[in-house]
């Protein structure tokens, strides 16, 4: 929906969650139950500014509110969309199990590739055996992973997470700690802050925006839009 808004600065956004991950609600402390969220939309306690990001693949821009990424995190999104168990587990409110199961599978099946990341200063940083790179407007992604604990939704910046050079078996143990933000001190986990980022992979990799699979390619560009959108929120 955010991608379809022509003039974000003219819109006030109300959010009613119906999915399984609901990362958007976590950082903004929005109700996770649809009826409670509807009450906020009908009677907002306050309006808060929200940054909107713009991702570009093959010169086609696409807006995002939470995150965009290339590599492992996008691969999980791609395969979750194809999972025959997703609809069933969503119905019994165990949808996050799909993400966990697919993540464990892709961790050992997806190839590790070289990556080049260019941030605001224009200096390329190179990584080998890269799992993924994610540009985050929120602290959370992928159904509760606290990937960028210091990310802010209204500071005009992106937090860029790059995971590279870690043995797969070690990632298996590091990944659960990311639910609590304890992964940030692990060697091979890199977090940067910037207004725009260019990420180039040495091989074609899946790309997502806000958890939706959108492309497969080698390059992802992301930046913060100048315009913010106002979001309906409950009283603090």
N, CA, C and O of each residue as an XYZ file, in Angstrom:
944
protein
N       0.840     -1.197      0.000
C       0.000      0.000      0.000
C       0.877      1.249      0.000
O       0.602      2.196     -0.737
N       1.918      1.261      0.811
C       2.816      2.419      0.870
C       3.432      2.672     -0.501
O       3.632      3.819     -0.900
N       3.729      1.591     -1.216
C       4.339      1.740     -2.536
C       3.408      2.426     -3.518
O       3.877      3.026     -4.485
N       2.094      2.355     -3.296
C       1.147      2.919     -4.233
C       0.752      4.357     -3.956
O      -0.024      4.933     -4.717
N       1.267      4.954     -2.884
C       0.902      6.333     -2.543
C       1.771      7.304     -3.331
O       2.999      7.258     -3.250
N       1.130      8.181     -4.091
C       1.878      9.126     -4.925
C       2.494     10.254     -4.101
O       3.617     10.678     -4.373
N       1.757     10.746     -3.087
C       2.220     11.881     -2.284
C       2.111     11.530     -0.794
O       1.128     11.894     -0.148
N       3.113     10.825     -0.242
C       3.046     10.374      1.154
C       2.800     11.497      2.149
O       2.128     11.293      3.160
N       3.341     12.691      1.872
C       3.219     13.797      2.822
C       1.781     14.287      2.951
O       1.475     15.040      3.876
N       0.886     13.876      2.044
C      -0.509     14.298      2.093
C      -1.421     13.235      2.716
O      -2.639     13.406      2.759
N      -0.828     12.143      3.194
C      -1.615     11.005      3.668
C      -1.448     10.807      5.174
O      -0.353     10.966      5.713
N      -2.527     10.464      5.834
C      -2.472      9.969      7.212
C      -2.791      8.482      7.165
O      -3.835      8.079      6.653
N      -1.897      7.678      7.695
C      -1.978      6.220      7.555
C      -2.545      5.571      8.816
O      -2.099      5.853      9.928
N      -3.522      4.710      8.628
C      -4.011      3.857      9.700
C      -3.658      2.419      9.391
O      -3.716      2.003      8.234
N      -3.295      1.658     10.397
C      -2.767      0.302     10.167
C      -3.545     -0.728     10.975
O      -3.654     -0.632     12.197
N      -4.085     -1.719     10.263
C      -4.776     -2.844     10.898
C      -4.041     -4.109     10.500
O      -4.118     -4.509      9.339
N      -3.321     -4.764     11.425
C      -2.517     -5.938     11.068
C      -3.379     -7.185     10.864
O      -4.292     -7.466     11.641
N      -3.066     -7.915      9.812
C      -3.751     -9.186      9.563
C      -2.772    -10.307      9.238
O      -3.187    -11.446      9.025
N      -1.478     -9.999      9.197
C      -0.485    -11.002      8.819
C       0.026    -11.777     10.021
O      -0.541    -11.724     11.112
N       1.124    -12.505      9.786
C       1.699    -13.345     10.845
C       2.933    -12.719     11.470
O       3.191    -12.920     12.657
N       3.718    -11.946     10.678
C       4.944    -11.354     11.210
C       4.682    -10.095     12.012
O       5.110     -9.973     13.160
N       3.965     -9.147     11.387
C       3.563     -7.897     12.043
C       4.727     -7.124     12.660
O       4.601     -6.555     13.744
N       5.863     -7.111     11.955
C       7.011     -6.357     12.459
C       6.707     -4.862     12.533
O       7.254     -4.155     13.379
N       5.845     -4.388     11.655
C       5.504     -2.958     11.629
C       4.942     -2.496     12.969
O       5.171     -1.357     13.377
N       4.209     -3.367     13.654
C       3.580     -2.971     14.916
C       4.575     -2.869     16.069
O       4.356     -2.110     17.013
N       5.664     -3.628     15.996
C       6.564     -3.750     17.156
C       7.253     -2.440     17.509
O       7.141     -1.959     18.637
N       7.956     -1.871     16.560
C       8.719     -0.651     16.851
C       7.808      0.529     17.162
O       8.185      1.434     17.907
N       6.601      0.515     16.583
C       5.691      1.650     16.734
C       4.666      1.443     17.840
O       3.824      2.306     18.088
N       4.744      0.283     18.506
C       3.858     -0.028     19.632
C       2.376      0.098     19.238
O       1.568      0.680     19.963
N       2.055     -0.457     18.088
C       0.681     -0.471     17.613
C      -0.024     -1.744     18.073
O       0.639     -2.755     18.306
N      -1.345     -1.722     18.210
C      -2.076     -2.935     18.605
C      -1.900     -4.041     17.567
O      -1.881     -3.773     16.365
N      -1.772     -5.276     18.029
C      -1.634     -6.404     17.112
C      -2.973     -7.070     16.817
O      -3.080     -7.839     15.861
N      -4.000     -6.786     17.625
C      -5.323     -7.352     17.383
C      -6.112     -6.407     16.491
O      -6.172     -5.207     16.759
N      -6.723     -6.943     15.419
C      -7.398     -6.082     14.435
C      -8.440     -5.143     15.027
O      -8.495     -3.979     14.630
N      -9.272     -5.604     15.963
C     -10.305     -4.733     16.510
C      -9.705     -3.600     17.337
O     -10.199     -2.473     17.304
N      -8.642     -3.900     18.077
C      -7.956     -2.851     18.840
C      -7.324     -1.834     17.887
O      -7.346     -0.628     18.133
N      -6.758     -2.356     16.791
C      -6.145     -1.462     15.806
C      -7.204     -0.597     15.136
O      -6.956      0.569     14.829
N      -8.383     -1.168     14.910
C      -9.474     -0.397     14.318
C      -9.885      0.753     15.227
O     -10.205      1.838     14.742
N      -9.881      0.531     16.535
C     -10.219      1.589     17.483
C      -9.241      2.759     17.361
O      -9.632      3.921     17.473
N      -7.955      2.434     17.128
C      -6.944      3.480     16.977
C      -7.196      4.273     15.694
O      -7.039      5.493     15.670
N      -7.589      3.568     14.627
C      -7.863      4.240     13.359
C      -9.058      5.172     13.486
O      -9.050      6.278     12.945
N     -10.086      4.725     14.202
C     -11.291      5.540     14.361
C     -11.094      6.687     15.347
O     -11.693      7.754     15.213
N     -10.234      6.439     16.350
C      -9.987      7.460     17.373
C      -8.491      7.521     17.702
O      -8.080      7.094     18.781
N      -7.683      8.043     16.793
C      -6.235      8.074     17.034
C      -5.872      8.960     18.219
O      -6.372     10.076     18.358
N      -4.992      8.439     19.068
C      -4.542      9.213     20.216
C      -3.507     10.243     19.844
O      -3.382     11.271     20.510
N      -2.753      9.977     18.772
C      -1.713     10.901     18.325
C      -1.316     10.528     16.906
O      -1.632      9.439     16.426
N      -0.624     11.438     16.245
C      -0.074     11.194     14.919
C       1.447     11.256     15.018
O       2.000     12.205     15.573
N       2.117     10.246     14.479
C       3.577     10.206     14.559
C       4.155     10.159     13.144
O       3.591      9.503     12.268
N       5.272     10.848     12.914
C       5.887     10.831     11.579
C       6.593      9.505     11.330
O       7.160      8.910     12.246
N       6.553      9.056     10.099
C       7.166      7.788      9.717
C       7.967      7.981      8.439
O       7.440      8.458      7.434
N       9.249      7.608      8.478
C      10.071      7.637      7.271
C       9.595      6.572      6.287
O       9.098      5.515      6.674
N       9.761      6.881      5.019
C       9.486      5.919      3.956
C      10.774      5.726      3.166
O      11.433      6.699      2.796
N      11.128      4.490      2.912
C      12.306      4.199      2.116
C      11.944      3.934      0.668
O      10.804      3.597      0.349
N      12.925      4.089     -0.199
C      12.742      3.786     -1.616
C      13.833      2.811     -2.049
O      15.023      3.097     -1.921
N      13.417      1.669     -2.555
C      14.349      0.669     -3.068
C      14.277      0.667     -4.586
O      13.220      0.907     -5.169
N      15.410      0.395     -5.217
C      15.443      0.388     -6.682
C      16.159     -0.853     -7.178
O      17.303     -1.109     -6.802
N      15.486     -1.627     -8.024
C      16.057     -2.794     -8.674
C      15.782     -2.659    -10.165
O      14.636     -2.476    -10.576
N      16.838     -2.750    -10.978
C      16.683     -2.605    -12.434
C      15.975     -1.301    -12.788
O      15.118     -1.268    -13.672
N      16.344     -0.226    -12.088
C      15.824      1.122    -12.336
C      14.336      1.265    -12.033
O      13.730      2.269    -12.408
N      13.734      0.281    -11.361
C      12.324      0.361    -10.990
C      12.233      0.647     -9.492
O      12.593     -0.215     -8.691
N      11.755      1.851     -9.082
C      11.681      2.172     -7.652
C      10.478      1.515     -6.985
O       9.439      1.300     -7.608
N      10.642      1.208     -5.721
C       9.551      0.634     -4.939
C       9.704      1.118     -3.497
O      10.769      0.952     -2.902
N       8.665      1.708     -2.933
C       8.741      2.220     -1.566
C       8.596      1.090     -0.547
O       8.010      0.043     -0.825
N       9.152      1.338      0.645
C       8.987      0.380      1.742
C       8.890      1.141      3.048
O       9.395      2.257      3.166
N       8.238      0.534      4.031
C       8.077      1.153      5.349
C       8.990      0.508      6.392
O       9.476      1.185      7.298
N       9.221     -0.790      6.266
C      10.001     -1.523      7.266
C      11.425     -1.769      6.798
O      12.373     -1.345      7.459
N      11.593     -2.454      5.657
C      12.937     -2.826      5.217
C      12.930     -3.310      3.777
O      11.889     -3.650      3.215
N      14.114     -3.330      3.202
C      14.362     -4.012      1.939
C      15.671     -4.758      2.084
O      16.544     -4.338      2.843
N      15.818     -5.855      1.368
C      17.026     -6.646      1.529
C      17.298     -7.520      0.326
O      16.411     -7.785     -0.485
N      18.551     -7.967      0.223
C      18.981     -8.845     -0.860
C      19.788     -9.995     -0.265
O      20.663     -9.786      0.576
N      19.484    -11.203     -0.712
C      20.187    -12.371     -0.206
C      19.294    -13.242      0.659
O      18.128    -13.468      0.335
N      19.847    -13.729      1.758
C      19.184    -14.723      2.602
C      17.823    -14.276      3.118
O      16.862    -15.043      3.052
N      17.720    -13.044      3.634
C      16.434    -12.615      4.193
C      15.357    -12.549      3.119
O      14.199    -12.882      3.369
N      15.751    -12.111      1.908
C      14.797    -12.083      0.805
C      14.471    -13.491      0.318
O      13.342    -13.771     -0.087
N      15.460    -14.368      0.361
C      15.224    -15.763     -0.036
C      14.171    -16.402      0.849
O      13.314    -17.144      0.369
N      14.235    -16.112      2.153
C      13.228    -16.632      3.077
C      11.842    -16.131      2.676
O      10.881    -16.900      2.653
N      11.744    -14.834      2.360
C      10.454    -14.273      1.938
C       9.939    -14.962      0.678
O       8.753    -15.277      0.581
N      10.828    -15.195     -0.284
C      10.433    -15.830     -1.534
C       9.863    -17.223     -1.280
O       8.818    -17.584     -1.821
N      10.559    -17.997     -0.454
C      10.131    -19.384     -0.241
C       8.939    -19.486      0.702
O       8.143    -20.419      0.594
N       8.807    -18.533      1.631
C       7.617    -18.523      2.490
C       6.361    -18.318      1.647
O       5.328    -18.940      1.893
N       6.464    -17.433      0.642
C       5.315    -17.179     -0.224
C       4.865    -18.441     -0.948
O       3.685    -18.594     -1.265
N       5.807    -19.345     -1.209
C       5.494    -20.580     -1.922
C       5.101    -21.722     -0.978
O       4.653    -22.776     -1.430
N       5.268    -21.513      0.316
C       5.043    -22.605      1.270
C       3.568    -22.999      1.337
O       2.706    -22.136      1.507
N       3.269    -24.302      1.204
C       1.874    -24.759      1.304
C       1.344    -24.706      2.733
O       0.141    -24.840      2.952
N       2.240    -24.511      3.712
C       1.832    -24.517      5.119
C       1.483    -23.128      5.643
O       0.923    -23.002      6.732
N       1.814    -22.071      4.870
C       1.665    -20.712      5.366
C       0.216    -20.391      5.742
O      -0.047    -19.903      6.841
N      -0.712    -20.662      4.839
C      -2.115    -20.327      5.090
C      -2.654    -21.081      6.291
O      -3.356    -20.511      7.127
N      -2.324    -22.373      6.380
C      -2.821    -23.185      7.492
C      -2.291    -22.687      8.825
O      -3.054    -22.542      9.779
N      -0.972    -22.419      8.904
C      -0.388    -21.971     10.166
C      -0.868    -20.568     10.538
O      -0.999    -20.253     11.721
N      -1.131    -19.725      9.541
C      -1.697    -18.406      9.836
C      -3.054    -18.528     10.507
O      -3.381    -17.761     11.412
N      -3.843    -19.499     10.056
C      -5.183    -19.678     10.606
C      -5.137    -20.059     12.076
O      -6.020    -19.672     12.842
N      -4.121    -20.812     12.481
C      -4.015    -21.224     13.886
C      -3.014    -20.350     14.643
O      -2.561    -20.695     15.734
N      -2.679    -19.198     14.027
C      -1.824    -18.182     14.654
C      -0.428    -18.687     14.982
O       0.154    -18.314     16.001
N       0.099    -19.533     14.118
C       1.468    -20.021     14.265
C       2.270    -19.733     12.992
O       3.182    -20.476     12.629
N       1.902    -18.634     12.326
C       2.523    -18.310     11.049
C       4.024    -18.115     11.119
O       4.723    -18.368     10.139
N       4.542    -17.663     12.276
C       5.979    -17.439     12.396
C       6.784    -18.722     12.245
O       7.966    -18.678     11.904
N       6.147    -19.873     12.497
C       6.848    -21.151     12.350
C       7.278    -21.380     10.906
O       8.286    -22.039     10.649
N       6.509    -20.835      9.964
C       6.875    -20.973      8.556
C       8.204    -20.271      8.295
O       9.090    -20.822      7.641
N       8.335    -19.041      8.816
C       9.571    -18.288      8.624
C      10.760    -19.013      9.244
O      11.837    -19.068      8.650
N      10.563    -19.567     10.437
C      11.651    -20.269     11.118
C      12.085    -21.492     10.331
O      13.280    -21.723     10.141
N      11.120    -22.276      9.874
C      11.440    -23.480      9.123
C      12.138    -23.184      7.808
O      13.119    -23.838      7.456
N      11.628    -22.191      7.078
C      12.231    -21.827      5.800
C      13.624    -21.237      6.017
O      14.540    -21.507      5.240
N      13.787    -20.436      7.068
C      15.093    -19.824      7.360
C      16.150    -20.894      7.597
O      17.270    -20.779      7.099
N      15.812    -21.918      8.341
C      16.764    -23.000      8.606
C      17.117    -23.740      7.325
O      18.264    -24.144      7.131
N      16.136    -23.915      6.455
C      16.379    -24.599      5.183
C      17.285    -23.775      4.269
O      18.265    -24.291      3.733
N      16.950    -22.470      4.090
C      17.722    -21.632      3.182
C      19.124    -21.356      3.698
O      20.039    -21.101      2.914
N      19.298    -21.405      5.009
C      20.606    -21.168      5.610
C      21.656    -22.114      5.049
O      22.808    -21.726      4.856
N      21.263    -23.349      4.788
C      22.216    -24.349      4.324
C      22.152    -24.592      2.817
O      23.041    -25.239      2.263
N      21.118    -24.085      2.144
C      20.977    -24.336      0.719
C      21.379    -23.159     -0.160
O      21.822    -23.358     -1.291
N      21.232    -21.932      0.345
C      21.546    -20.766     -0.479
C      23.059    -20.574     -0.599
O      23.780    -20.785      0.375
N      23.551    -20.178     -1.772
C      24.991    -19.942     -1.932
C      25.426    -18.671     -1.211
O      24.645    -17.731     -1.060
N      26.679    -18.655     -0.768
C      27.271    -17.452     -0.182
C      28.048    -16.737     -1.278
O      28.805    -17.362     -2.020
N      27.859    -15.424     -1.377
C      28.412    -14.676     -2.508
C      29.221    -13.483     -2.023
O      29.169    -13.113     -0.850
N      29.962    -12.892     -2.938
C      30.667    -11.660     -2.637
C      29.709    -10.475     -2.708
O      28.724    -10.504     -3.446
N      30.008     -9.437     -1.936
C      29.152     -8.250     -1.924
C      30.004     -6.992     -1.823
O      31.060     -6.981     -1.190
N      29.521     -5.941     -2.460
C      30.119     -4.616     -2.341
C      29.043     -3.659     -1.876
O      27.969     -3.588     -2.474
N      29.324     -2.920     -0.808
C      28.357     -1.995     -0.232
C      28.936     -0.585     -0.274
O      30.042     -0.342      0.208
N      28.182      0.335     -0.854
C      28.606      1.737     -0.944
C      27.584      2.583     -0.191
O      26.393      2.543     -0.497
N      28.054      3.349      0.795
C      27.174      4.175      1.628
C      27.361      5.651      1.271
O      27.869      5.964      0.195
N      26.959      6.549      2.151
C      26.965      7.986      1.863
C      28.343      8.521      1.483
O      28.445      9.442      0.672
N      29.405      7.953      2.060
C      30.748      8.488      1.798
C      31.302      8.056      0.442
O      32.354      8.538      0.023
N      30.605      7.151     -0.247
C      31.023      6.744     -1.586
C      32.147      5.726     -1.631
O      32.561      5.316     -2.715
N      32.652      5.306     -0.468
C      33.750      4.339     -0.428
C      33.194      2.915     -0.417
O      32.393      2.579      0.455
N      33.599      2.079     -1.358
C      33.098      0.705     -1.394
C      33.686     -0.145     -0.276
O      34.883     -0.079      0.005
N      32.847     -0.928      0.348
C      33.277     -1.907      1.342
C      32.919     -3.289      0.801
O      31.782     -3.528      0.395
N      33.889     -4.187      0.797
C      33.696     -5.487      0.178
C      33.641     -6.600      1.228
O      34.354     -6.581      2.231
N      32.775     -7.556      0.956
C      32.568     -8.678      1.868
C      32.561     -9.974      1.063
O      32.061    -10.018     -0.061
N      33.117    -11.018      1.648
C      33.075    -12.337      1.016
C      32.144    -13.244      1.810
O      31.880    -13.004      2.988
N      31.659    -14.273      1.160
C      30.756    -15.246      1.783
C      29.604    -14.529      2.500
O      29.373    -14.713      3.695
N      28.897    -13.712      1.726
C      27.830    -12.883      2.276
C      26.508    -13.632      2.286
O      26.107    -14.242      1.295
N      25.842    -13.568      3.434
C      24.515    -14.163      3.553
C      23.453    -13.205      3.028
O      22.634    -13.575      2.187
N      23.470    -11.982      3.524
C      22.497    -11.004      3.064
C      22.897     -9.605      3.515
O      23.756     -9.416      4.377
N      22.236     -8.636      2.892
C      22.345     -7.238      3.313
C      20.934     -6.676      3.368
O      20.161     -6.840      2.424
N      20.595     -6.017      4.465
C      19.249     -5.472      4.658
C      19.341     -3.996      5.012
O      20.164     -3.591      5.833
N      18.485     -3.200      4.381
C      18.390     -1.773      4.681
C      17.123     -1.572      5.497
O      16.016     -1.796      5.006
N      17.289     -1.150      6.746
C      16.190     -1.176      7.709
C      15.751      0.231      8.103
O      16.569      1.099      8.407
N      14.428      0.426      8.089
C      13.826      1.627      8.646
C      13.260      1.334     10.032
O      12.952      2.254     10.788
N      13.126      0.066     10.358
C      12.626     -0.413     11.644
C      13.680     -1.303     12.306
O      14.568     -1.814     11.624
N      13.593     -1.492     13.610
C      14.516     -2.428     14.257
C      14.235     -3.885     13.903
O      15.141     -4.718     13.944
N      12.967     -4.202     13.551
C      12.555     -5.596     13.393
C      12.317     -5.961     11.932
O      11.947     -5.127     11.106
N      12.546     -7.253     11.647
C      12.278     -7.796     10.326
C      12.083     -9.303     10.457
O      12.571     -9.923     11.402
N      11.362     -9.885      9.496
C      11.280    -11.341      9.402
C      10.520    -12.014     10.521
O      10.854    -13.135     10.907
N       9.498    -11.349     11.052
C       8.689    -11.985     12.084
C       9.295    -11.919     13.472
O       9.174    -12.866     14.249
N       9.951    -10.801     13.793
C      10.439    -10.611     15.157
C      11.936    -10.583     15.330
O      12.414    -10.411     16.451
N      12.709    -10.749     14.245
C      14.163    -10.635     14.375
C      14.525     -9.180     14.666
O      14.160     -8.280     13.909
N      15.242     -8.954     15.760
C      15.627     -7.620     16.225
C      16.953     -7.250     15.567
O      17.955     -7.018     16.243
N      16.940     -7.199     14.228
C      18.172     -7.117     13.465
C      18.938     -5.827     13.702
O      20.162     -5.865     13.828
N      18.263     -4.691     13.768
C      18.937     -3.398     13.949
C      18.349     -2.695     15.160
O      17.478     -1.839     15.013
N      18.812     -3.043     16.358
C      18.197     -2.553     17.593
C      18.131     -1.038     17.720
O      17.248     -0.517     18.401
N      19.053     -0.318     17.075
C      19.088      1.138     17.228
C      18.400      1.875     16.073
O      18.444      3.104     16.016
N      17.776      1.151     15.170
C      17.091      1.803     14.055
C      15.888      2.603     14.554
O      15.161      2.157     15.441
N      15.690      3.774     13.984
C      14.571      4.649     14.331
C      13.681      4.833     13.107
O      14.167      4.887     11.977
N      12.386      4.926     13.342
C      11.444      5.027     12.228
C      11.255      6.444     11.713
O      10.542      6.648     10.730
N      11.882      7.436     12.359
C      11.633      8.826     11.964
C      12.887      9.691     11.953
O      12.790     10.918     11.985
N      14.088      9.057     11.906
C      15.325      9.838     11.999
C      15.926     10.195     10.647
O      16.999     10.795     10.590
N      15.244      9.833      9.548
C      15.762     10.156      8.232
C      16.966      9.341      7.817
O      17.699      9.728      6.907
N      17.180      8.201      8.486
C      18.340      7.362      8.208
C      17.908      5.905      8.037
O      16.866      5.481      8.535
N      18.740      5.158      7.318
C      18.597      3.713      7.216
C      19.701      3.050      8.025
O      20.836      3.526      8.038
N      19.378      1.967      8.689
C      20.387      1.112      9.307
C      20.602     -0.074      8.376
O      19.661     -0.797      8.050
N      21.850     -0.269      7.949
C      22.175     -1.317      6.984
C      22.897     -2.454      7.702
O      23.945     -2.253      8.316
N      22.326     -3.634      7.617
C      22.890     -4.825      8.246
C      23.493     -5.717      7.170
O      22.817     -6.079      6.208
N      24.764     -6.070      7.333
C      25.436     -7.003      6.429
C      25.977     -8.163      7.262
O      26.700     -7.959      8.237
N      25.620     -9.371      6.867
C      26.097    -10.571      7.557
C      26.960    -11.348      6.578
O      26.474    -11.785      5.534
N      28.248    -11.527      6.906
C      29.178    -12.156      5.970
C      30.335    -12.818      6.729
O      30.708    -12.399      7.825
N      30.879    -13.849      6.116
C      32.101    -14.459      6.630
C      31.937    -15.289      7.887
O      32.922    -15.542      8.580
N      30.749    -15.714      8.199
C      30.494    -16.534      9.385
C      30.209    -17.968      8.947
O      29.420    -18.168      8.023
N      30.825    -18.980      9.577
C      30.502    -20.366      9.215
C      29.014    -20.651      9.393
O      28.390    -20.155     10.331
N      28.452    -21.446      8.495
C      27.011    -21.709      8.533
C      26.583    -22.295      9.874
O      25.530    -21.933     10.399
N      27.370    -23.174     10.420
C      26.978    -23.811     11.678
C      26.944    -22.781     12.800
O      26.133    -22.899     13.719
N      27.818    -21.765     12.738
C      27.805    -20.705     13.741
C      26.573    -19.829     13.582
O      25.965    -19.417     14.570
N      26.202    -19.543     12.331
C      24.997    -18.749     12.080
C      23.784    -19.444     12.675
O      22.866    -18.788     13.168
N      23.780    -20.776     12.628
C      22.670    -21.547     13.189
C      22.459    -21.205     14.660
O      21.325    -21.198     15.140
N      23.534    -20.925     15.369
C      23.432    -20.588     16.791
C      23.263    -19.079     17.009
O      22.668    -18.656     18.000
N      23.787    -18.275     16.084
C      23.679    -16.819     16.215
C      22.265    -16.344     15.892
O      21.760    -15.416     16.524
N      21.625    -16.983     14.907
C      20.327    -16.522     14.422
C      19.285    -16.403     15.541
O      18.586    -15.390     15.584
N      19.142    -17.368     16.439
C      18.138    -17.207     17.506
C      18.415    -16.012     18.415
O      17.481    -15.427     18.965
N      19.696    -15.640     18.581
C      20.011    -14.496     19.446
C      19.538    -13.180     18.833
O      19.393    -12.176     19.531
N      19.296    -13.195     17.505
C      18.837    -11.976     16.837
C      17.421    -11.600     17.250
O      17.018    -10.452     17.065
N      16.657    -12.535     17.806
C      15.336    -12.188     18.323
C      15.452    -11.212     19.496
O      14.509    -10.483     19.805
N      16.619    -11.209     20.142
C      16.836    -10.371     21.324
C      17.865     -9.273     21.068
O      18.228     -8.540     21.989
N      18.340     -9.152     19.823
C      19.326     -8.135     19.491
C      20.715     -8.420     20.022
O      21.526     -7.503     20.147
N      21.007     -9.674     20.339
C      22.301    -10.031     20.918
C      23.332    -10.443     19.870
O      24.449    -10.825     20.220
N      22.974    -10.370     18.608
C      23.853    -10.800     17.526
C      24.836     -9.713     17.099
O      25.787     -9.998     16.371
N      24.626     -8.480     17.538
C      25.351     -7.339     16.984
C      26.841     -7.335     17.321
O      27.616     -6.651     16.652
N      27.254     -8.077     18.337
C      28.661     -8.111     18.729
C      29.414     -9.264     18.077
O      30.621     -9.407     18.274
N      28.716    -10.080     17.308
C      29.340    -11.232     16.668
C      30.195    -10.782     15.489
O      29.754     -9.969     14.677
N      31.417    -11.307     15.391
C      32.281    -10.979     14.265
C      31.631    -11.468     12.970
O      31.218    -12.624     12.870
N      31.548    -10.597     12.006
C      30.880    -10.938     10.753
C      29.515    -10.293     10.624
O      28.903    -10.337      9.557
N      29.027     -9.686     11.720
C      27.773     -8.932     11.693
C      28.130     -7.448     11.679
O      28.734     -6.940     12.624
N      27.757     -6.760     10.610
C      28.132     -5.362     10.424
C      26.864     -4.508     10.321
O      25.934     -4.859      9.596
N      26.831     -3.401     11.039
C      25.697     -2.482     10.975
C      26.213     -1.071     10.702
O      27.105     -0.573     11.388
N      25.633     -0.446      9.689
C      26.014      0.910      9.301
C      24.761      1.786      9.305
O      23.640      1.281      9.241
N      24.961      3.096      9.379
C      23.843      4.037      9.312
C      24.109      5.028      8.177
O      25.213      5.558      8.053
N      23.093      5.271      7.356
C      23.291      6.118      6.188
C      21.947      6.612      5.673
O      20.891      6.180      6.136
N      22.004      7.530      4.703
C      20.774      7.984      4.041
C      20.493      7.161      2.785
O      19.341      6.984      2.387
N      21.567      6.661      2.169
C      21.369      5.833      0.987
C      22.467      4.774      0.915
O      23.565      4.960      1.438
N      22.150      3.669      0.260
C      23.090      2.565      0.147
C      22.939      1.900     -1.213
O      21.841      1.806     -1.762
N      24.062      1.441     -1.740
C      24.070      0.636     -2.959
C      24.737     -0.690     -2.628
O      25.850     -0.722     -2.105
N      24.053     -1.774     -2.935
C      24.544     -3.111     -2.619
C      24.643     -3.898     -3.918
O      23.673     -4.002     -4.669
N      25.817     -4.446     -4.173
C      26.029     -5.235     -5.382
C      26.533     -6.625     -4.998
O      27.539     -6.761     -4.301
N      25.833     -7.637     -5.453
C      26.214     -9.021     -5.222
C      26.935     -9.570     -6.462
O      26.718     -9.085     -7.572
N      27.781    -10.570     -6.271
C      28.492    -11.153     -7.406
C      27.632    -12.157     -8.166
O      27.978    -12.544     -9.282
N      26.518    -12.582     -7.578
C      25.600    -13.497     -8.251
C      24.164    -13.026     -8.036
O      23.874    -12.307     -7.080
N      23.274    -13.436     -8.927
C      21.870    -13.099     -8.770
C      21.340    -13.572     -7.420
O      21.582    -14.707     -7.011
N      20.615    -12.688     -6.733
C      20.080    -12.984     -5.401
C      18.661    -12.448     -5.295
O      18.322    -11.472     -5.963
N      17.823    -13.069     -4.466
C      16.457    -12.566     -4.279
C      16.460    -11.197     -3.596
O      17.359    -10.877     -2.819
N      15.444    -10.407     -3.898
C      15.272     -9.082     -3.296
C      13.848     -8.990     -2.747
O      12.907     -9.490     -3.363
N      13.694     -8.349     -1.587
C      12.361     -8.134     -1.023
C      12.198     -6.680     -0.608
O      13.181     -5.983     -0.357
N      10.953     -6.228     -0.538
C      10.610     -4.981      0.140
C       9.454     -5.283      1.086
O       8.424     -5.816      0.673
N       9.635     -4.941      2.349
C       8.623     -5.201      3.380
C       8.147     -6.648      3.382
O       6.964     -6.930      3.577
N       9.092     -7.562      3.161
C       8.767     -8.986      3.232
C       8.118     -9.551      1.985
O       7.799    -10.740      1.943
N       7.915     -8.725      0.965
C       7.323     -9.208     -0.273
C       8.422     -9.466     -1.306
O       9.221     -8.571     -1.582
N       8.480    -10.664     -1.880
C       9.472    -10.926     -2.928
C       9.170    -10.097     -4.162
O       8.061    -10.154     -4.692
N      10.156     -9.318     -4.630
C       9.888     -8.395     -5.742
C      10.812     -8.598     -6.938
O      10.480     -8.173     -8.045
N      11.965     -9.239     -6.740
C      12.891     -9.355     -7.861
C      13.997    -10.343     -7.531
O      14.158    -10.778     -6.390
N      14.753    -10.682     -8.564
C      16.002    -11.430     -8.421
C      17.038    -10.702     -9.258
O      16.829    -10.472    -10.449
N      18.155    -10.337     -8.641
C      19.166     -9.593     -9.363
C      20.437     -9.457     -8.556
O      20.578    -10.062     -7.494
N      21.364     -8.656     -9.064
C      22.659     -8.495     -8.416
C      22.792     -7.173     -7.669
O      23.714     -7.005     -6.871
N      21.887     -6.238     -7.915
C      22.078     -4.897     -7.346
C      20.804     -4.377     -6.696
O      19.705     -4.536     -7.227
N      20.974     -3.756     -5.544
C      19.877     -3.119     -4.829
C      20.332     -1.741     -4.359
O      21.382     -1.603     -3.731
N      19.533     -0.728     -4.669
C      19.781      0.619     -4.172
C      18.652      1.000     -3.233
O      17.488      0.708     -3.508
N      18.984      1.647     -2.134
C      17.959      2.055     -1.170
C      18.309      3.418     -0.592
O      19.480      3.743     -0.391
N      17.277      4.209     -0.329
C      17.478      5.509      0.298
C      16.210      5.931      1.028
O      15.138      5.364      0.814
N      16.345      6.932      1.891
C      15.197      7.477      2.614
C      14.574      8.581      1.777
O      15.273      9.477      1.305
N      13.259      8.519      1.591
C      12.550      9.571      0.858
C      12.539     10.860      1.678
O      12.627     10.823      2.906
N      12.432     11.981      1.004
C      12.359     13.264      1.708
C      11.043     13.394      2.466
O      10.989     13.969      3.553
N       9.981     12.847      1.871
C       8.661     12.983      2.484
C       8.460     11.931      3.578
O       8.896     10.788      3.440
N       7.803     12.325      4.650
C       7.356     11.397      5.678
C       5.840     11.220      5.567
O       5.147     12.030      4.952
N       5.355     10.162      6.167
C       3.918      9.921      6.225
C       3.507      9.978      7.689
O       4.270      9.568      8.563
N       2.313     10.481      7.963
C       1.830     10.556      9.332
C       1.047      9.285      9.654
O       0.200      8.848      8.874
N       1.335      8.715     10.786
C       0.742      7.433     11.189
C      -0.140      7.592     12.407
O       0.271      8.210     13.389
N      -1.356      7.042     12.365
C      -2.251      7.039     13.522
C      -1.718      6.068     14.568
O      -1.412      4.919     14.251
N      -1.606      6.522     15.804
C      -1.057      5.704     16.888
C      -1.870      5.899     18.154
O      -2.550      6.914     18.299
N      -1.811      4.936     19.081
C      -2.536      5.104     20.348
C      -1.833      6.096     21.255
O      -0.686      6.466     21.003
N      -2.505      6.524     22.299
C      -1.916      7.401     23.297
C      -0.764      6.679     23.978
O      -0.875      5.497     24.302
N       0.350      7.390     24.197
C       1.491      6.759     24.855
C       1.169      6.428     26.312
O       2.016      5.890     27.025
